[in-house]
Amino acid sequence: MASKLLMLTIFVFDLIAFGLAIAAERRRSTANIKKDGEDEHSYCVYDSDIATGFGVGAFLFLMLSQIIVMVASRCFCCGKALRPGGSRACAVLLFIICWVAFFIAEVCLLAGSVRNAYHTKYRSSYLTSDKPLSCETLRKGVFAAGAAFVFFTSILSQFYYVTYAKARGGPMPYGGEAGVGMAAYK
């Protein structure tokens, strides 16, 4: 039987990661082009960089949640064998899909955090430049994609853990001793 306390802990960590990813999307850095006092040069001025911290926090909470699930299930490959049947097959499939969704979510969150923290330091002069100044910022939707995959990972990891616990529980077929017991005939 699946541990309700463990499932609640995983849900809370995933909910925090989802909330932080949404907050990071809403607080992405923006930039404005400013002119210096002499109106010869222009430069980029970026606002608050709090979205990077939110993205890193979401990254860490999701990673902690995944570590807890994998430790609780012994990463599916350690420990005693699971009962054959539909639960084991479903657990294998959910294990693989859960890791794929987790990897995509972590890549989105990490790449978004790194890109959001990057601020161009270019200056341009109106007298010598033909191109307008470009203040690069993070593209809209990167943290939102990370939040969506955090949500998918949360659902998949919960289902994975339940099906793993179902396949782990109960008697194993042919689980008895393979040899003939002779202890009673001394």
MODELLER restraints for C-alpha pairs under 7 A, 6 or more apart:
rsr = mdl.restraints
at = mdl.atoms
rsr.add(forms.Gaussian(group=physical.xy_distance, feature=features.Distance(at['CA:1:A'], at['CA:165:A']), mean=5.48, stdev=0.5))
rsr.add(forms.Gaussian(group=physical.xy_distance, feature=features.Distance(at['CA:1:A'], at['CA:166:A']), mean=6.16, stdev=0.5))
rsr.add(forms.Gaussian(group=physical.xy_distance, feature=features.Distance(at['CA:1:A'], at['CA:169:A']), mean=6.54, stdev=0.5))
rsr.add(forms.Gaussian(group=physical.xy_distance, feature=features.Distance(at['CA:2:A'], at['CA:162:A']), mean=5.57, stdev=0.5))
rsr.add(forms.Gaussian(group=physical.xy_distance, feature=features.Distance(at['CA:2:A'], at['CA:165:A']), mean=5.28, stdev=0.5))
rsr.add(forms.Gaussian(group=physical.xy_distance, feature=features.Distance(at['CA:7:A'], at['CA:158:A']), mean=6.71, stdev=0.5))
rsr.add(forms.Gaussian(group=physical.xy_distance, feature=features.Distance(at['CA:10:A'], at['CA:65:A']), mean=5.32, stdev=0.5))
rsr.add(forms.Gaussian(group=physical.xy_distance, feature=features.Distance(at['CA:11:A'], at['CA:154:A']), mean=6.92, stdev=0.5))
rsr.add(forms.Gaussian(group=physical.xy_distance, feature=features.Distance(at['CA:13:A'], at['CA:61:A']), mean=5.67, stdev=0.5))
rsr.add(forms.Gaussian(group=physical.xy_distance, feature=features.Distance(at['CA:13:A'], at['CA:62:A']), mean=6.68, stdev=0.5))
rsr.add(forms.Gaussian(group=physical.xy_distance, feature=features.Distance(at['CA:13:A'], at['CA:65:A']), mean=5.82, stdev=0.5))
rsr.add(forms.Gaussian(group=physical.xy_distance, feature=features.Distance(at['CA:14:A'], at['CA:61:A']), mean=6.77, stdev=0.5))
rsr.add(forms.Gaussian(group=physical.xy_distance, feature=features.Distance(at['CA:14:A'], at['CA:62:A']), mean=5.81, stdev=0.5))
rsr.add(forms.Gaussian(group=physical.xy_distance, feature=features.Distance(at['CA:14:A'], at['CA:65:A']), mean=6.50, stdev=0.5))
rsr.add(forms.Gaussian(group=physical.xy_distance, feature=features.Distance(at['CA:14:A'], at['CA:150:A']), mean=6.89, stdev=0.5))
rsr.add(forms.Gaussian(group=physical.xy_distance, feature=features.Distance(at['CA:14:A'], at['CA:154:A']), mean=5.89, stdev=0.5))
rsr.add(forms.Gaussian(group=physical.xy_distance, feature=features.Distance(at['CA:16:A'], at['CA:61:A']), mean=6.96, stdev=0.5))
rsr.add(forms.Gaussian(group=physical.xy_distance, feature=features.Distance(at['CA:17:A'], at['CA:57:A']), mean=6.98, stdev=0.5))
rsr.add(forms.Gaussian(group=physical.xy_distance, feature=features.Distance(at['CA:17:A'], at['CA:58:A']), mean=4.00, stdev=0.5))
rsr.add(forms.Gaussian(group=physical.xy_distance, feature=features.Distance(at['CA:17:A'], at['CA:59:A']), mean=6.93, stdev=0.5))
rsr.add(forms.Gaussian(group=physical.xy_distance, feature=features.Distance(at['CA:17:A'], at['CA:61:A']), mean=5.32, stdev=0.5))
rsr.add(forms.Gaussian(group=physical.xy_distance, feature=features.Distance(at['CA:17:A'], at['CA:62:A']), mean=5.67, stdev=0.5))
rsr.add(forms.Gaussian(group=physical.xy_distance, feature=features.Distance(at['CA:18:A'], at['CA:58:A']), mean=6.72, stdev=0.5))
rsr.add(forms.Gaussian(group=physical.xy_distance, feature=features.Distance(at['CA:18:A'], at['CA:147:A']), mean=5.21, stdev=0.5))
rsr.add(forms.Gaussian(group=physical.xy_distance, feature=features.Distance(at['CA:18:A'], at['CA:150:A']), mean=5.97, stdev=0.5))
rsr.add(forms.Gaussian(group=physical.xy_distance, feature=features.Distance(at['CA:18:A'], at['CA:151:A']), mean=6.65, stdev=0.5))
rsr.add(forms.Gaussian(group=physical.xy_distance, feature=features.Distance(at['CA:20:A'], at['CA:54:A']), mean=5.17, stdev=0.5))
rsr.add(forms.Gaussian(group=physical.xy_distance, feature=features.Distance(at['CA:20:A'], at['CA:55:A']), mean=6.52, stdev=0.5))
rsr.add(forms.Gaussian(group=physical.xy_distance, feature=features.Distance(at['CA:20:A'], at['CA:57:A']), mean=6.69, stdev=0.5))
rsr.add(forms.Gaussian(group=physical.xy_distance, feature=features.Distance(at['CA:20:A'], at['CA:58:A']), mean=5.23, stdev=0.5))
rsr.add(forms.Gaussian(group=physical.xy_distance, feature=features.Distance(at['CA:21:A'], at['CA:54:A']), mean=6.45, stdev=0.5))
rsr.add(forms.Gaussian(group=physical.xy_distance, feature=features.Distance(at['CA:21:A'], at['CA:55:A']), mean=5.69, stdev=0.5))
rsr.add(forms.Gaussian(group=physical.xy_distance, feature=features.Distance(at['CA:21:A'], at['CA:58:A']), mean=5.65, stdev=0.5))
rsr.add(forms.Gaussian(group=physical.xy_distance, feature=features.Distance(at['CA:21:A'], at['CA:143:A']), mean=5.64, stdev=0.5))
rsr.add(forms.Gaussian(group=physical.xy_distance, feature=features.Distance(at['CA:21:A'], at['CA:144:A']), mean=6.74, stdev=0.5))
rsr.add(forms.Gaussian(group=physical.xy_distance, feature=features.Distance(at['CA:21:A'], at['CA:146:A']), mean=6.67, stdev=0.5))
rsr.add(forms.Gaussian(group=physical.xy_distance, feature=features.Distance(at['CA:21:A'], at['CA:147:A']), mean=5.17, stdev=0.5))
rsr.add(forms.Gaussian(group=physical.xy_distance, feature=features.Distance(at['CA:22:A'], at['CA:143:A']), mean=6.77, stdev=0.5))
rsr.add(forms.Gaussian(group=physical.xy_distance, feature=features.Distance(at['CA:22:A'], at['CA:144:A']), mean=6.19, stdev=0.5))
rsr.add(forms.Gaussian(group=physical.xy_distance, feature=features.Distance(at['CA:22:A'], at['CA:147:A']), mean=6.22, stdev=0.5))
rsr.add(forms.Gaussian(group=physical.xy_distance, feature=features.Distance(at['CA:23:A'], at['CA:54:A']), mean=6.67, stdev=0.5))
rsr.add(forms.Gaussian(group=physical.xy_distance, feature=features.Distance(at['CA:24:A'], at['CA:51:A']), mean=4.18, stdev=0.5))
rsr.add(forms.Gaussian(group=physical.xy_distance, feature=features.Distance(at['CA:24:A'], at['CA:52:A']), mean=6.93, stdev=0.5))
rsr.add(forms.Gaussian(group=physical.xy_distance, feature=features.Distance(at['CA:24:A'], at['CA:54:A']), mean=5.15, stdev=0.5))
rsr.add(forms.Gaussian(group=physical.xy_distance, feature=features.Distance(at['CA:24:A'], at['CA:55:A']), mean=5.68, stdev=0.5))
rsr.add(forms.Gaussian(group=physical.xy_distance, feature=features.Distance(at['CA:24:A'], at['CA:143:A']), mean=6.33, stdev=0.5))
rsr.add(forms.Gaussian(group=physical.xy_distance, feature=features.Distance(at['CA:25:A'], at['CA:141:A']), mean=6.89, stdev=0.5))
rsr.add(forms.Gaussian(group=physical.xy_distance, feature=features.Distance(at['CA:25:A'], at['CA:143:A']), mean=4.99, stdev=0.5))
rsr.add(forms.Gaussian(group=physical.xy_distance, feature=features.Distance(at['CA:25:A'], at['CA:144:A']), mean=5.91, stdev=0.5))
rsr.add(forms.Gaussian(group=physical.xy_distance, feature=features.Distance(at['CA:27:A'], at['CA:50:A']), mean=6.85, stdev=0.5))
rsr.add(forms.Gaussian(group=physical.xy_distance, feature=features.Distance(at['CA:27:A'], at['CA:51:A']), mean=5.28, stdev=0.5))
rsr.add(forms.Gaussian(group=physical.xy_distance, feature=features.Distance(at['CA:28:A'], at['CA:51:A']), mean=5.28, stdev=0.5))
rsr.add(forms.Gaussian(group=physical.xy_distance, feature=features.Distance(at['CA:28:A'], at['CA:116:A']), mean=6.81, stdev=0.5))
rsr.add(forms.Gaussian(group=physical.xy_distance, feature=features.Distance(at['CA:29:A'], at['CA:46:A']), mean=6.53, stdev=0.5))
rsr.add(forms.Gaussian(group=physical.xy_distance, feature=features.Distance(at['CA:29:A'], at['CA:47:A']), mean=5.85, stdev=0.5))
rsr.add(forms.Gaussian(group=physical.xy_distance, feature=features.Distance(at['CA:29:A'], at['CA:48:A']), mean=6.22, stdev=0.5))
rsr.add(forms.Gaussian(group=physical.xy_distance, feature=features.Distance(at['CA:29:A'], at['CA:49:A']), mean=5.88, stdev=0.5))
rsr.add(forms.Gaussian(group=physical.xy_distance, feature=features.Distance(at['CA:29:A'], at['CA:116:A']), mean=6.30, stdev=0.5))
rsr.add(forms.Gaussian(group=physical.xy_distance, feature=features.Distance(at['CA:29:A'], at['CA:137:A']), mean=6.54, stdev=0.5))
rsr.add(forms.Gaussian(group=physical.xy_distance, feature=features.Distance(at['CA:30:A'], at['CA:46:A']), mean=5.74, stdev=0.5))
rsr.add(forms.Gaussian(group=physical.xy_distance, feature=features.Distance(at['CA:30:A'], at['CA:47:A']), mean=5.86, stdev=0.5))
rsr.add(forms.Gaussian(group=physical.xy_distance, feature=features.Distance(at['CA:30:A'], at['CA:137:A']), mean=6.32, stdev=0.5))
rsr.add(forms.Gaussian(group=physical.xy_distance, feature=features.Distance(at['CA:31:A'], at['CA:44:A']), mean=6.16, stdev=0.5))
rsr.add(forms.Gaussian(group=physical.xy_distance, feature=features.Distance(at['CA:31:A'], at['CA:45:A']), mean=5.41, stdev=0.5))
rsr.add(forms.Gaussian(group=physical.xy_distance, feature=features.Distance(at['CA:31:A'], at['CA:46:A']), mean=4.35, stdev=0.5))
rsr.add(forms.Gaussian(group=physical.xy_distance, feature=features.Distance(at['CA:31:A'], at['CA:47:A']), mean=6.40, stdev=0.5))
rsr.add(forms.Gaussian(group=physical.xy_distance, feature=features.Distance(at['CA:31:A'], at['CA:135:A']), mean=6.13, stdev=0.5))
rsr.add(forms.Gaussian(group=physical.xy_distance, feature=features.Distance(at['CA:32:A'], at['CA:44:A']), mean=5.68, stdev=0.5))
rsr.add(forms.Gaussian(group=physical.xy_distance, feature=features.Distance(at['CA:32:A'], at['CA:45:A']), mean=5.32, stdev=0.5))
rsr.add(forms.Gaussian(group=physical.xy_distance, feature=features.Distance(at['CA:32:A'], at['CA:46:A']), mean=6.59, stdev=0.5))
rsr.add(forms.Gaussian(group=physical.xy_distance, feature=features.Distance(at['CA:33:A'], at['CA:42:A']), mean=6.44, stdev=0.5))
rsr.add(forms.Gaussian(group=physical.xy_distance, feature=features.Distance(at['CA:33:A'], at['CA:43:A']), mean=5.57, stdev=0.5))
rsr.add(forms.Gaussian(group=physical.xy_distance, feature=features.Distance(at['CA:33:A'], at['CA:44:A']), mean=4.72, stdev=0.5))
rsr.add(forms.Gaussian(group=physical.xy_distance, feature=features.Distance(at['CA:33:A'], at['CA:45:A']), mean=6.26, stdev=0.5))
rsr.add(forms.Gaussian(group=physical.xy_distance, feature=features.Distance(at['CA:34:A'], at['CA:42:A']), mean=5.45, stdev=0.5))
rsr.add(forms.Gaussian(group=physical.xy_distance, feature=features.Distance(at['CA:34:A'], at['CA:43:A']), mean=5.45, stdev=0.5))
rsr.add(forms.Gaussian(group=physical.xy_distance, feature=features.Distance(at['CA:34:A'], at['CA:44:A']), mean=6.19, stdev=0.5))
rsr.add(forms.Gaussian(group=physical.xy_distance, feature=features.Distance(at['CA:34:A'], at['CA:45:A']), mean=6.69, stdev=0.5))
rsr.add(forms.Gaussian(group=physical.xy_distance, feature=features.Distance(at['CA:35:A'], at['CA:41:A']), mean=5.87, stdev=0.5))
rsr.add(forms.Gaussian(group=physical.xy_distance, feature=features.Distance(at['CA:35:A'], at['CA:42:A']), mean=4.28, stdev=0.5))
rsr.add(forms.Gaussian(group=physical.xy_distance, feature=features.Distance(at['CA:35:A'], at['CA:43:A']), mean=6.43, stdev=0.5))
rsr.add(forms.Gaussian(group=physical.xy_distance, feature=features.Distance(at['CA:36:A'], at['CA:42:A']), mean=6.11, stdev=0.5))
rsr.add(forms.Gaussian(group=physical.xy_distance, feature=features.Distance(at['CA:40:A'], at['CA:125:A']), mean=5.65, stdev=0.5))
rsr.add(forms.Gaussian(group=physical.xy_distance, feature=features.Distance(at['CA:40:A'], at['CA:126:A']), mean=5.94, stdev=0.5))
rsr.add(forms.Gaussian(group=physical.xy_distance, feature=features.Distance(at['CA:40:A'], at['CA:127:A']), mean=6.92, stdev=0.5))
rsr.add(forms.Gaussian(group=physical.xy_distance, feature=features.Distance(at['CA:41:A'], at['CA:123:A']), mean=6.52, stdev=0.5))
rsr.add(forms.Gaussian(group=physical.xy_distance, feature=features.Distance(at['CA:41:A'], at['CA:124:A']), mean=5.48, stdev=0.5))
rsr.add(forms.Gaussian(group=physical.xy_distance, feature=features.Distance(at['CA:41:A'], at['CA:125:A']), mean=4.36, stdev=0.5))
rsr.add(forms.Gaussian(group=physical.xy_distance, feature=features.Distance(at['CA:41:A'], at['CA:126:A']), mean=6.21, stdev=0.5))
rsr.add(forms.Gaussian(group=physical.xy_distance, feature=features.Distance(at['CA:42:A'], at['CA:123:A']), mean=5.72, stdev=0.5))
rsr.add(forms.Gaussian(group=physical.xy_distance, feature=features.Distance(at['CA:42:A'], at['CA:124:A']), mean=5.48, stdev=0.5))
rsr.add(forms.Gaussian(group=physical.xy_distance, feature=features.Distance(at['CA:42:A'], at['CA:125:A']), mean=6.38, stdev=0.5))
rsr.add(forms.Gaussian(group=physical.xy_distance, feature=features.Distance(at['CA:43:A'], at['CA:122:A']), mean=6.48, stdev=0.5))
rsr.add(forms.Gaussian(group=physical.xy_distance, feature=features.Distance(at['CA:43:A'], at['CA:123:A']), mean=4.76, stdev=0.5))
rsr.add(forms.Gaussian(group=physical.xy_distance, feature=features.Distance(at['CA:43:A'], at['CA:124:A']), mean=6.71, stdev=0.5))
rsr.add(forms.Gaussian(group=physical.xy_distance, feature=features.Distance(at['CA:44:A'], at['CA:135:A']), mean=5.74, stdev=0.5))
rsr.add(forms.Gaussian(group=physical.xy_distance, feature=features.Distance(at['CA:49:A'], at['CA:117:A']), mean=6.60, stdev=0.5))
rsr.add(forms.Gaussian(group=physical.xy_distance, feature=features.Distance(at['CA:52:A'], at['CA:113:A']), mean=4.47, stdev=0.5))
rsr.add(forms.Gaussian(group=physical.xy_distance, feature=features.Distance(at['CA:52:A'], at['CA:116:A']), mean=5.99, stdev=0.5))
rsr.add(forms.Gaussian(group=physical.xy_distance, feature=features.Distance(at['CA:52:A'], at['CA:117:A']), mean=6.01, stdev=0.5))
rsr.add(forms.Gaussian(group=physical.xy_distance, feature=features.Distance(at['CA:55:A'], at['CA:109:A']), mean=5.49, stdev=0.5))
rsr.add(forms.Gaussian(group=physical.xy_distance, feature=features.Distance(at['CA:55:A'], at['CA:110:A']), mean=6.91, stdev=0.5))
rsr.add(forms.Gaussian(group=physical.xy_distance, feature=features.Distance(at['CA:55:A'], at['CA:113:A']), mean=5.34, stdev=0.5))
rsr.add(forms.Gaussian(group=physical.xy_distance, feature=features.Distance(at['CA:56:A'], at['CA:109:A']), mean=6.97, stdev=0.5))
rsr.add(forms.Gaussian(group=physical.xy_distance, feature=features.Distance(at['CA:56:A'], at['CA:110:A']), mean=6.68, stdev=0.5))
rsr.add(forms.Gaussian(group=physical.xy_distance, feature=features.Distance(at['CA:56:A'], at['CA:113:A']), mean=6.37, stdev=0.5))
rsr.add(forms.Gaussian(group=physical.xy_distance, feature=features.Distance(at['CA:59:A'], at['CA:106:A']), mean=5.88, stdev=0.5))
rsr.add(forms.Gaussian(group=physical.xy_distance, feature=features.Distance(at['CA:59:A'], at['CA:109:A']), mean=5.88, stdev=0.5))
rsr.add(forms.Gaussian(group=physical.xy_distance, feature=features.Distance(at['CA:59:A'], at['CA:110:A']), mean=6.71, stdev=0.5))
rsr.add(forms.Gaussian(group=physical.xy_distance, feature=features.Distance(at['CA:69:A'], at['CA:161:A']), mean=6.92, stdev=0.5))
rsr.add(forms.Gaussian(group=physical.xy_distance, feature=features.Distance(at['CA:73:A'], at['CA:161:A']), mean=6.90, stdev=0.5))
rsr.add(forms.Gaussian(group=physical.xy_distance, feature=features.Distance(at['CA:82:A'], at['CA:88:A']), mean=6.51, stdev=0.5))
rsr.add(forms.Gaussian(group=physical.xy_distance, feature=features.Distance(at['CA:82:A'], at['CA:167:A']), mean=5.50, stdev=0.5))
rsr.add(forms.Gaussian(group=physical.xy_distance, feature=features.Distance(at['CA:82:A'], at['CA:168:A']), mean=4.97, stdev=0.5))
rsr.add(forms.Gaussian(group=physical.xy_distance, feature=features.Distance(at['CA:83:A'], at['CA:167:A']), mean=5.32, stdev=0.5))
rsr.add(forms.Gaussian(group=physical.xy_distance, feature=features.Distance(at['CA:83:A'], at['CA:168:A']), mean=6.20, stdev=0.5))
rsr.add(forms.Gaussian(group=physical.xy_distance, feature=features.Distance(at['CA:83:A'], at['CA:172:A']), mean=5.79, stdev=0.5))
rsr.add(forms.Gaussian(group=physical.xy_distance, feature=features.Distance(at['CA:87:A'], at['CA:163:A']), mean=5.50, stdev=0.5))
rsr.add(forms.Gaussian(group=physical.xy_distance, feature=features.Distance(at['CA:87:A'], at['CA:166:A']), mean=6.45, stdev=0.5))
rsr.add(forms.Gaussian(group=physical.xy_distance, feature=features.Distance(at['CA:87:A'], at['CA:167:A']), mean=5.13, stdev=0.5))
rsr.add(forms.Gaussian(group=physical.xy_distance, feature=features.Distance(at['CA:88:A'], at['CA:164:A']), mean=6.71, stdev=0.5))
rsr.add(forms.Gaussian(group=physical.xy_distance, feature=features.Distance(at['CA:88:A'], at['CA:167:A']), mean=5.29, stdev=0.5))
rsr.add(forms.Gaussian(group=physical.xy_distance, feature=features.Distance(at['CA:90:A'], at['CA:163:A']), mean=6.73, stdev=0.5))
rsr.add(forms.Gaussian(group=physical.xy_distance, feature=features.Distance(at['CA:91:A'], at['CA:160:A']), mean=5.38, stdev=0.5))
rsr.add(forms.Gaussian(group=physical.xy_distance, feature=features.Distance(at['CA:91:A'], at['CA:163:A']), mean=5.29, stdev=0.5))
rsr.add(forms.Gaussian(group=physical.xy_distance, feature=features.Distance(at['CA:91:A'], at['CA:164:A']), mean=5.34, stdev=0.5))
rsr.add(forms.Gaussian(group=physical.xy_distance, feature=features.Distance(at['CA:94:A'], at['CA:156:A']), mean=6.32, stdev=0.5))
rsr.add(forms.Gaussian(group=physical.xy_distance, feature=features.Distance(at['CA:94:A'], at['CA:160:A']), mean=5.23, stdev=0.5))
rsr.add(forms.Gaussian(group=physical.xy_distance, feature=features.Distance(at['CA:95:A'], at['CA:160:A']), mean=6.02, stdev=0.5))
rsr.add(forms.Gaussian(group=physical.xy_distance, feature=features.Distance(at['CA:98:A'], at['CA:153:A']), mean=5.60, stdev=0.5))
rsr.add(forms.Gaussian(group=physical.xy_distance, feature=features.Distance(at['CA:98:A'], at['CA:156:A']), mean=5.35, stdev=0.5))
rsr.add(forms.Gaussian(group=physical.xy_distance, feature=features.Distance(at['CA:98:A'], at['CA:157:A']), mean=5.89, stdev=0.5))
rsr.add(forms.Gaussian(group=physical.xy_distance, feature=features.Distance(at['CA:101:A'], at['CA:149:A']), mean=5.83, stdev=0.5))
rsr.add(forms.Gaussian(group=physical.xy_distance, feature=features.Distance(at['CA:101:A'], at['CA:152:A']), mean=6.60, stdev=0.5))
rsr.add(forms.Gaussian(group=physical.xy_distance, feature=features.Distance(at['CA:101:A'], at['CA:153:A']), mean=5.45, stdev=0.5))
rsr.add(forms.Gaussian(group=physical.xy_distance, feature=features.Distance(at['CA:102:A'], at['CA:149:A']), mean=6.97, stdev=0.5))
rsr.add(forms.Gaussian(group=physical.xy_distance, feature=features.Distance(at['CA:102:A'], at['CA:150:A']), mean=6.98, stdev=0.5))
rsr.add(forms.Gaussian(group=physical.xy_distance, feature=features.Distance(at['CA:102:A'], at['CA:153:A']), mean=5.53, stdev=0.5))
rsr.add(forms.Gaussian(group=physical.xy_distance, feature=features.Distance(at['CA:104:A'], at['CA:149:A']), mean=6.77, stdev=0.5))
rsr.add(forms.Gaussian(group=physical.xy_distance, feature=features.Distance(at['CA:105:A'], at['CA:146:A']), mean=4.57, stdev=0.5))
rsr.add(forms.Gaussian(group=physical.xy_distance, feature=features.Distance(at['CA:105:A'], at['CA:149:A']), mean=4.85, stdev=0.5))
rsr.add(forms.Gaussian(group=physical.xy_distance, feature=features.Distance(at['CA:105:A'], at['CA:150:A']), mean=5.68, stdev=0.5))
rsr.add(forms.Gaussian(group=physical.xy_distance, feature=features.Distance(at['CA:108:A'], at['CA:142:A']), mean=6.09, stdev=0.5))
rsr.add(forms.Gaussian(group=physical.xy_distance, feature=features.Distance(at['CA:108:A'], at['CA:143:A']), mean=6.47, stdev=0.5))
rsr.add(forms.Gaussian(group=physical.xy_distance, feature=features.Distance(at['CA:108:A'], at['CA:145:A']), mean=6.73, stdev=0.5))
rsr.add(forms.Gaussian(group=physical.xy_distance, feature=features.Distance(at['CA:108:A'], at['CA:146:A']), mean=4.89, stdev=0.5))
rsr.add(forms.Gaussian(group=physical.xy_distance, feature=features.Distance(at['CA:109:A'], at['CA:143:A']), mean=5.97, stdev=0.5))
rsr.add(forms.Gaussian(group=physical.xy_distance, feature=features.Distance(at['CA:109:A'], at['CA:146:A']), mean=5.42, stdev=0.5))
rsr.add(forms.Gaussian(group=physical.xy_distance, feature=features.Distance(at['CA:112:A'], at['CA:138:A']), mean=6.93, stdev=0.5))
rsr.add(forms.Gaussian(group=physical.xy_distance, feature=features.Distance(at['CA:112:A'], at['CA:142:A']), mean=5.88, stdev=0.5))
rsr.add(forms.Gaussian(group=physical.xy_distance, feature=features.Distance(at['CA:112:A'], at['CA:143:A']), mean=6.13, stdev=0.5))
rsr.add(forms.Gaussian(group=physical.xy_distance, feature=features.Distance(at['CA:115:A'], at['CA:138:A']), mean=5.85, stdev=0.5))
rsr.add(forms.Gaussian(group=physical.xy_distance, feature=features.Distance(at['CA:116:A'], at['CA:137:A']), mean=6.47, stdev=0.5))
rsr.add(forms.Gaussian(group=physical.xy_distance, feature=features.Distance(at['CA:116:A'], at['CA:138:A']), mean=5.25, stdev=0.5))
rsr.add(forms.Gaussian(group=physical.xy_distance, feature=features.Distance(at['CA:120:A'], at['CA:135:A']), mean=6.41, stdev=0.5))
rsr.add(forms.Gaussian(group=physical.xy_distance, feature=features.Distance(at['CA:120:A'], at['CA:136:A']), mean=6.46, stdev=0.5))
rsr.add(forms.Gaussian(group=physical.xy_distance, feature=features.Distance(at['CA:124:A'], at['CA:133:A']), mean=6.30, stdev=0.5))
